[in-house]
Amino acid sequence: MVKIRLRRMGAKKAPFYRIVVADGRFIEEIGYYDPTTDPATVKIDDEKAKQWIANGAQPTDTVRALLKKAGTL
């Protein structure tokens, strides 16, 4: 099953997340989320996200919330 999920990057105590499409292994990066900034930074490629969702990719609960916040969903 193809999922749109977060991949944690960054140092210890300084998280940085990439929003990726994966089916167990990485397929494509479609954006990023940085919770350390104030307010938190969310950058998503709307076209790619909509295309993957149309093709049946399931976003995780956290990614779904980020997509709604960014106005993609």
N, C-alpha and C positions, 0 to 999 in steps of 0.2 A: 504494500500500500504506500502510495506517495503522500508524504506529509510536508507541510510548511511549518518549520520549527525554528527555535533559537539555537544557535551554536555559541557557547560561551568562549570568549577570547579575553585577552587582557591579563593583567597581573593579579596576584593575590590581593584581596580587598579592593580591587579596582576593576569591577566587571565591565565588559563591553561585549555586546551580542551582535552576531550577524544573523540576519533572517535568511534561512536557506531552504531550498526544496531538496528533500532527500527520500530515498526508499531504502533506508538502512545505510546506504552509502550516499555521499554528497552528489547532487546533480547540478544545482545552480544557486548562486547567491543573488537575492533580489532586494536586499536592503540591509540596514543596520539599526540598532537601538542602543543608545548610550544613557543609562540611568544615572550616571555620576554628575551630569550637567544639571543646572537648575534653570528652567524646567528640563525634563528629560528630552533628549534628541531622538526623533524617529524619522528615518529617511527610507522610503519604500518606492521601488519602481512600480507604479500603479499598473502600467500595461502588462508587465510580466506577471504580477500577482493575479490580476484578473484572468489572464490567459491560463495560468496554472490551475486556478480554482474552476474555471470553465472545463478544463481537461480532467477534473476529478480529484485534484489534490486537496487533502483535508488539513486546514490549519489547526494547530493546537489551541487550547483555550487562551493562553497568554498571547499568542500571535493574533488570534481572532480579535482580542481586545485592542491590540496595537493597530490592526488594520482598520477597526472602527474609529479609533482615535485619529488616525491619519486621513480618514474619509474615503478609504478604498472600498470598504464594504458598505 
